């Protein structure tokens, strides 16, 4: 059986960008050998995000790929949307990306190749491992805040990664379902939680340097969301202490996925 890749895209009020992003995905897939499904999770948008997705279903179908739309009503948060998308995905590998594809779709092979080759169970993009790959940088204040958050993240959770917040991560689905079953954080602080759980369950994590460009129109509210994300770090340790992340780990027998020819 060939490789099926699921690409999950959480979207909130993305009518101006989701169409362009999906068009870029379709162009990229034209040169790839694997079968793909795209799962857009519309997180209670108040604009025409859903309509923009529906316009492209036929084009994806004609190219041999599925484009599915899931709708949260009401808005639940990016963390919930990613969790729902990955839980309902059908692929052997599941990758999620922000709707703006700040890390271009052409960077996908960097994340899925280590999983296909059996070298990792989770591979996640990093802006901090090689900052020369950053094209358009984010505002200075946001960059500084991100560095402070990462320092707090490392101190509180013990995860020694340079960048957990890049919205570009891939998973071997069969062994990662247990991660998302245990995930509890529904908004922007979910990234370190899923990496924390994955590490606790014994999955092999790989941080990968990727090309990245800041995209205007972020839905992050700098002060309030920063405070909430800090509290989420505390919640991660509390959840672990209270046993939420316990349980039998999944089978971690190394597997290689094969491409469809």
SULPEBEL-V636454 format. One record per residue. N is the residue number from 1. RES is the residue in one small letter. PHI is phi in whole degrees, 0 to 359 (NA if undefined). Layout:
<<N/RES/PHI> <N/RES/PHI>>
This chain:
<<1/x/NA> <2/x/280> <3/x/283> <4/x/246> <5/x/257> <6/x/256> <7/x/249> <8/x/260> <9/x/234> <10/x/285> <11/x/218> <12/x/226> <13/x/51> <14/x/247> <15/x/299> <16/x/277> <17/x/237> <18/x/295> <19/x/296> <20/x/298> <21/x/296> <22/x/294> <23/x/297> <24/x/294> <25/x/298> <26/x/297> <27/x/297> <28/x/296> <29/x/294> <30/x/300> <31/x/257> <32/x/249> <33/x/266> <34/x/267> <35/x/285> <36/x/222> <37/x/239> <38/x/245> <39/x/242> <40/x/265> <41/x/254> <42/x/279> <43/x/270> <44/x/67> <45/x/299> <46/x/253> <47/x/243> <48/x/261> <49/x/304> <50/x/299> <51/x/297> <52/x/295> <53/x/291> <54/x/299> <55/x/300> <56/x/253> <57/x/301> <58/x/294> <59/x/296> <60/x/292> <61/x/298> <62/x/296> <63/x/271> <64/x/90> <65/x/236> <66/x/267> <67/x/238> <68/x/245> <69/x/240> <70/x/248> <71/x/234> <72/x/268> <73/x/218> <74/x/271> <75/x/303> <76/x/241> <77/x/117> <78/x/297> <79/x/299> <80/x/296> <81/x/296> <82/x/296> <83/x/301> <84/x/298> <85/x/299> <86/x/289> <87/x/291> <88/x/264> <89/x/292> <90/x/248> <91/x/285> <92/x/291> <93/x/243> <94/x/232> <95/x/239> <96/x/243> <97/x/222> <98/x/300> <99/x/297> <100/x/275> <101/x/47> <102/x/302> <103/x/268> <104/x/301> <105/x/301> <106/x/292> <107/x/274> <108/x/307> <109/x/303> <110/x/299> <111/x/269> <112/x/275> <113/x/299> <114/x/300> <115/x/284> <116/x/302> <117/x/278> <118/x/80> <119/x/264> <120/x/204> <121/x/258> <122/x/225> <123/x/232> <124/x/226> <125/x/291> <126/x/225> <127/x/272> <128/x/267> <129/x/290> <130/x/213> <131/x/290> <132/x/291> <133/x/277> <134/x/281> <135/x/274> <136/x/273> <137/x/277> <138/x/282> <139/x/306> <140/x/304> <141/x/297> <142/x/293> <143/x/296> <144/x/296> <145/x/298> <146/x/296> <147/x/292> <148/x/294> <149/x/300> <150/x/296> <151/x/297> <152/x/296> <153/x/301> <154/x/296> <155/x/292> <156/x/280> <157/x/264> <158/x/83> <159/x/286> <160/x/258> <161/x/257> <162/x/278> <163/x/205> <164/x/263> <165/x/262> <166/x/295> <167/x/279> <168/x/203> <169/x/220> <170/x/231> <171/x/221> <172/x/284> <173/x/296> <174/x/299> <175/x/268> <176/x/261> <177/x/302> <178/x/297> <179/x/295> <180/x/284> <181/x/296> <182/x/269> <183/x/298> <184/x/237> <185/x/278> <186/x/257> <187/x/244> <188/x/291> <189/x/275> <190/x/286> <191/x/303> <192/x/296> <193/x/295> <194/x/291> <195/x/289> <196/x/298> <197/x/295> <198/x/301> <199/x/293> <200/x/297> <201/x/279> <202/x/89> <203/x/288> <204/x/270> <205/x/255> <206/x/225> <207/x/270> <208/x/236> <209/x/292> <210/x/226> <211/x/294> <212/x/207> <213/x/225> <214/x/297> <215/x/239> <216/x/292> <217/x/100> <218/x/300> <219/x/267> <220/x/287> <221/x/267> <222/x/306> <223/x/285> <224/x/295> <225/x/289> <226/x/296> <227/x/296> <228/x/296> <229/x/293> <230/x/297> <231/x/297> <232/x/296> <233/x/298> <234/x/294> <235/x/297> <236/x/300> <237/x/294> <238/x/295> <239/x/300> <240/x/294> <241/x/299> <242/x/277> <243/x/93> <244/x/299> <245/x/267> <246/x/282> <247/x/129> <248/x/292> <249/x/289> <250/x/289> <251/x/296> <252/x/250> <253/x/299> <254/x/302> <255/x/229> <256/x/250> <257/x/273> <258/x/247> <259/x/282> <260/x/279> <261/x/249>>
